[in-house]
Amino acid sequence: MKRWLVLIWVCLLWGCERPAPEYSWQLPYNMPPPPIPADNPLTPAKVALGRQLFYDPGLSANGLQSCGSCHQQAYGFSQPAVRSVGSTGEPHRRNPLALVNVAYNTDFTWAHDGLGSLEAQILIPMFGESPRELNISAAPQRVLERLQHGPYPALFDAAFGDSSADFDRVNQALASFVRTLVSFDSPFDQYAYGQIDSALSESQIRGMNLFYSERLECFHCHGGFNFSQSSVHANMQVNVRRFHNTGLYDVDGKGAYPDDDPGLIEISGQMKDMGRFRAPSLRNVAVTAPYMHDGSIATLEEVIDFYDRGGNSHGGHNIYRSPFIRPLNLKEQEKQDLLAFLQGLTDHSFLTNPAFAAPGEH
């Protein structure tokens, strides 16, 4: 019997599972795709399920809050709030990070160097108890029961081959959707990669030159294609992790941060990590106010002023502050140019892309 007839006979008798189609990235021609974990391949069906879950308040124990409550598309998937508040009303101690190009991240959250994947990070808002965000641990069966109704049986079946819902699958689907939130169509991208000279104004070009100058050295912490050193793509061989003390606090005149949030030192236990936080991407930074890990700086203009004066050490001897943080002595026009450049990192197509919006909104 010919081989193809044997294969047809076997498939008819036992069933043959067709391989799931791969997700088609919408990336610039010169941007490699992000790395994808082998145990959670990216598929359109998994992304569709993750999108539905991301915007569903039923994923929280009390049914009052979704992932999208704190990560809002119009604000670069951040939130215009100093600090997040969980589904139970418990405030988070940190400002909600924007979800932009996080598929390329090597580190997640503000100050943790042990979370190596989106899947690991997403478990925190799902099951974390300090603070309680989705608070699934309070009623896991109730949450799973909700996933037996509405669009979910068909979505789980399309994504995983059957309609059963469990939290491993929920986690994989959420991570899959969040991976697709890519942003590479700002005026800066059009100028730098699309070679459209008119995409940036003269002021923005002056600001860009300042940003990349050795005088300001902004690019040392916010460098690379994602304006963050905590980024990697599929073709990169070096995994660079970067956490920095910007001199935001100096409570004892020696560089100490407040006890309720001293940064990476909480994880490492090493004094050198006092006040160190991850440098987030600056993509869409103009729409993600307020700023810093605790939301303590209200506007982008104030952020520029903060770095211009070299942090908040007030003359103290801060041994933990990054050597890149020092008085810059910017002129007023230079501040305006730098602000204009940062505004040129806004990708309006990302902020309005219907593929990233809640199902049914567009």
Secondary structure, 3 states (H helix, E strand, C coil): CCHHHHHHHHHHHHCCCCCCCCCCCCCCCCCCCCCCCCCCCCCHHHHHHHHHHHCCHHHCCCCCCCHHHHCEHHHCCECCCCCCECCCCCECCCCCCCCCCHHHECCCCCCCCCCCCHHHHHHHHHHCECCECCCHHHCHHHHHHHCCCCCHHHHHHHHHCCCCCCHHHHHHHHHHHHHCCCCCCCHHHHHHCCCCHHHCCHHHHHHHHHHCCCCCCHHHCCCCCCCCCCECCCCCCCCCCCEECCCCCCCCCCCCCCCCCCCCHHHHCCHHHCCCEECCCCCCHHHCCCECCCCCECCHHHHHHHHHCCCCCCCCCCCCCCCCCCCCCCCHHHHHHHHHHHHCCCCHHHHHCHHHCCCCCC
